[in-house]
Every structure is written in structure tokens, then in C-alpha cells.
Amino acid sequence: MQVEIWSDVVCPWCYIGKRRLETALEKFPHRDQVEVVWRSFQLDPSVPEGETHPTLPALAAKYGASEDAMRANMAQVEQVAAGEGLEYHLADGVSGNTLRAHELLHLAAEHGLRNELKERLLHAHFEEGRSVFDVDSLVALGAEVGLDETEAREALGDRRYLAAVHQDAATAQALGATGVPFFVVDRTYGAAGAQPAELLLQILERAWTDANPHLTELARSGSSHSTVPAAEGCTDDSCAVQ
């Protein structure tokens, strides 16, 4: 069974959603047969590469809110993150173009390190305040999870994974994604936003039942689970696409 997640490394709800998926998988009896695949998606690809800016004033301006109001909103998200064991510092954050970060994730995938790099980039951005935007920072973070620095620098220089990143984004749009994180199980069931672990577990169970009807019937204990389409049960716990 394959679980694809479209997300960005600067999306606070994406890190929360990652933790909730991990919680769901811990409770899923067939977790050893689940392949988790991280897909690329940029929240705001219009940001020029190489430029960074403080997140707080930019979001306040975007939504027409005061910085105090946006700071309070960020504090609420930080509380949700804390409930998942994450320590955010959103008001002090910096934003930029994440295209190269996604390119590096594709390189990591070829070496079986995409999950490790995804976690490292999210942790670096949200909990350590480290840059995930420039080549030097990305190469250093990649090396921390086992990528070869020379190969990483060459890949980011010749942009060999640029088309793959764009293809991920195009697929997400074709599947109807309007925000991230966006979870898709076996290209059949979906959930948008950082859904509760319980809902994600229901989706996993439903997908397993449909893929293994005979095994499920043999193991049936009298209880059943159901799920909802991606458009239902969704909350505001996602980052809107630009």
C-alpha cells in the first residue's frame, strides 16, 4: 500500500500532519507493508530564488491583518504543534523559495533517504531556525542524513531534478489538491490538511480492506471502519496553495 503526501518544507501544518501520520501508522497493524512517498509541492513558487524575508510581516500583509494578530495566530499553531511534540518558533521564521529543497529531496529518494531528509529539513526550518533555501545550507543538511556533499551540490547546480519537482506539483493539481499537506492512499482515498491521526488511520484501514478483501473477511472481528472522501471532514489545518 502506498501513501503519498504532497507538502512543503516551510508549511507548519505539513510537519504536524507528518507527525499525525506517524501516529496513525504506529497503530496500523499492516504498517510494514506501507510505502510512504513524499511528493514535492511549493506553497508559493512566485518567491524569487535566492531571496528570503521574515515570515511574520509577510503573512500579516498577505491576509490584511496586524502583526499582533498574526503573532497570536501563530501562537495557536505553535500550541497545536506542541501537542505533537514539536517546538515551533513561527514568529521568528524566515521564508523563501523551496524549489531547491524539493530537488534535493528527489536526490535523497534515489539513495533511499527521502524520509530522513524530509524530517531533517522540517526540523531545521521550524525548530532550529536554519535555512532550507540556499545551496550551501541544503548541502550541509543533506550530508547530515548521509548524502554525498559533492553529488548534492552538483545536482542542485545542474537542476537535474527540476522536472521531477514540477511533475509532482502537476500531479497534485490533477488530483484536486488545493492545500497541503495532501494525503493520497493508493491513488484512491485522500485527505486534505493535517487531519487527526484517527481519521488517517481509518483511511489506511479502508484502503487495506479494499486492497485485500479476502484477507480482511477472514480476519474480520465484527467491527468495521469507514472513511470519508477528501472533501469531507477537512479543517483549516492546512496551508493554502498560492
TAUR-V842202 format. One record per pair of residues at least 24 apart in sequence whose ideal C-beta (glycine too) atoms are under 6 Angstrom apart, sorted by the first residue. I is the first residue (numbers start at 1). GAP is how many residues later the second one is. If there is no record, write none. Layout:
i=I gap=GAP
i=I gap=GAP
This chain:
i=1 gap=33
i=1 gap=185
i=1 gap=206
i=2 gap=33
i=2 gap=184
i=3 gap=31
i=3 gap=33
i=3 gap=182
i=4 gap=33
i=4 gap=35
i=4 gap=180
i=5 gap=33
i=5 gap=176
i=5 gap=178
i=6 gap=33
i=6 gap=35
i=6 gap=166
i=6 gap=171
i=6 gap=174
i=6 gap=176
i=7 gap=173
i=7 gap=174
i=8 gap=33
i=8 gap=34
i=8 gap=35
i=8 gap=90
i=8 gap=172
i=9 gap=89
i=9 gap=92
i=9 gap=112
i=9 gap=113
i=9 gap=116
i=9 gap=123
i=10 gap=85
i=10 gap=88
i=10 gap=115
i=11 gap=32
i=11 gap=169
i=11 gap=228
i=12 gap=65
i=13 gap=181
i=13 gap=224
i=13 gap=225
i=13 gap=226
i=14 gap=166
i=14 gap=167
i=15 gap=107
i=15 gap=111
i=16 gap=65
i=16 gap=68
i=16 gap=178
i=17 gap=164
i=17 gap=177
i=19 gap=65
i=20 gap=177
i=21 gap=179
i=23 gap=174
i=24 gap=173
i=24 gap=176
i=24 gap=177
i=27 gap=174
i=28 gap=176
i=30 gap=178
i=38 gap=76
i=38 gap=80
i=39 gap=129
i=40 gap=62
i=40 gap=125
i=40 gap=128
i=41 gap=128
i=41 gap=131
i=41 gap=139
i=42 gap=56
i=43 gap=196
i=44 gap=198
i=47 gap=49
i=47 gap=50
i=49 gap=48
i=52 gap=42
i=52 gap=44
i=52 gap=81
i=53 gap=42
i=55 gap=38
i=55 gap=40
i=56 gap=35
i=87 gap=40
i=88 gap=38
i=96 gap=37
i=100 gap=38
i=100 gap=56
i=101 gap=31
i=102 gap=63
i=103 gap=58
i=103 gap=62
i=104 gap=34
i=104 gap=38
i=106 gap=55
i=106 gap=58
i=107 gap=48
i=113 gap=32
i=113 gap=33
i=116 gap=29
i=117 gap=28
i=120 gap=25
i=178 gap=63
i=179 gap=59
i=179 gap=60
i=179 gap=61
i=179 gap=62
i=180 gap=59
i=190 gap=40
i=191 gap=39
i=192 gap=38
i=192 gap=42
i=192 gap=46
i=193 gap=41
i=193 gap=42
i=193 gap=44
i=193 gap=45
i=194 gap=43
i=202 gap=25
i=203 gap=24
